[in-house]
Amino acid sequence: MLRLILADPMAVRPSAEIARAFHAAVADLVVAIATRVDSAPVVVSGGVFQIALLMEMLAERLGDRRWFNRSVPPNDGGLSLGQAALA
């Protein structure tokens, strides 16, 4: 994927298209993994899952199977809360 991303600008592909294709590839990967676990919920969290475009793509493809943070931030704030809870 990295080789393709680096080659795209040389082919005069707009950077917005390159970025969208990257996010679509990440969404495709998540969905491909999710299909291996039947209809179990797919929990997504962490910094990359704060990207609205990626979350929209996953919502379209996974529907209610997509579980994500709502009350607690999915980044270091949530990690800190988890560490505090364990302490």
C-alpha positions as CSV (number, residue, x, y, z in Angstrom):
1,M,0.0,0.0,0.0
2,L,2.8,2.4,0.8
3,R,4.4,1.8,-2.6
4,L,1.1,2.7,-4.3
5,I,0.7,5.8,-2.1
6,L,4.1,7.0,-3.0
7,A,3.7,6.3,-6.7
8,D,0.3,8.1,-6.9
9,P,1.7,11.7,-6.8
10,M,4.0,10.8,-9.6
11,A,1.0,9.8,-11.7
12,V,-0.5,13.3,-10.9
13,R,-3.3,11.8,-8.8
14,P,-4.9,14.5,-6.5
15,S,-3.8,14.0,-2.9
16,A,-7.5,14.0,-1.8
17,E,-8.1,10.9,-4.0
18,I,-5.0,9.2,-2.5
19,A,-6.1,9.9,1.0
20,R,-9.7,8.6,0.3
21,A,-8.2,5.4,-1.3
22,F,-6.1,4.9,1.8
23,H,-9.0,5.2,4.2
24,A,-11.1,2.9,2.0
25,A,-8.3,0.3,2.1
26,V,-8.3,0.5,5.9
27,A,-12.1,0.2,6.0
28,D,-11.8,-2.8,3.6
29,L,-9.3,-4.5,5.9
30,V,-11.5,-4.0,9.0
31,V,-14.5,-5.4,7.2
32,A,-12.5,-8.3,5.8
33,I,-11.4,-9.2,9.4
34,A,-15.0,-8.7,10.7
35,T,-16.4,-11.2,8.2
36,R,-14.2,-13.9,9.8
37,V,-16.1,-13.5,13.1
38,D,-19.6,-13.9,11.7
39,S,-22.0,-11.4,13.3
40,A,-20.0,-10.5,16.4
41,P,-19.7,-6.8,17.3
42,V,-16.6,-5.1,15.8
43,V,-15.1,-2.8,18.4
44,V,-13.0,0.0,17.0
45,S,-11.0,2.4,19.2
46,G,-7.9,4.5,19.1
47,G,-6.6,7.5,17.3
48,V,-7.2,6.3,13.8
49,F,-10.9,5.7,14.6
50,Q,-11.4,9.4,15.4
51,I,-11.2,10.0,11.6
52,A,-14.8,10.9,10.5
53,L,-14.4,9.6,7.0
54,L,-13.1,6.2,8.2
55,M,-15.9,5.9,10.8
56,E,-18.5,6.8,8.1
57,M,-17.2,4.1,5.8
58,L,-17.3,1.6,8.6
59,A,-20.8,2.6,9.6
60,E,-22.0,2.1,6.0
61,R,-20.4,-1.4,5.8
62,L,-20.9,-2.7,9.3
63,G,-24.0,-1.0,10.6
64,D,-24.9,-1.8,14.2
65,R,-22.0,-4.2,14.4
66,R,-19.6,-1.3,14.7
67,W,-19.1,-0.4,18.4
68,F,-17.0,2.6,19.3
69,N,-16.3,5.0,22.2
70,R,-19.0,7.5,23.0
71,S,-18.6,8.6,26.6
72,V,-14.8,8.1,26.9
73,P,-12.4,9.4,24.3
74,P,-10.8,6.7,22.2
75,N,-7.3,8.0,22.6
76,D,-5.0,8.6,25.6
77,G,-7.9,10.0,27.7
78,G,-9.6,6.7,27.5
79,L,-6.4,4.8,28.1
80,S,-5.8,6.9,31.2
81,L,-9.3,6.1,32.5
82,G,-8.8,2.4,32.0
83,Q,-5.5,2.6,33.8
84,A,-7.1,4.5,36.7
85,A,-9.9,1.9,36.9
86,L,-7.4,-0.9,37.2
87,A,-5.4,0.9,39.8
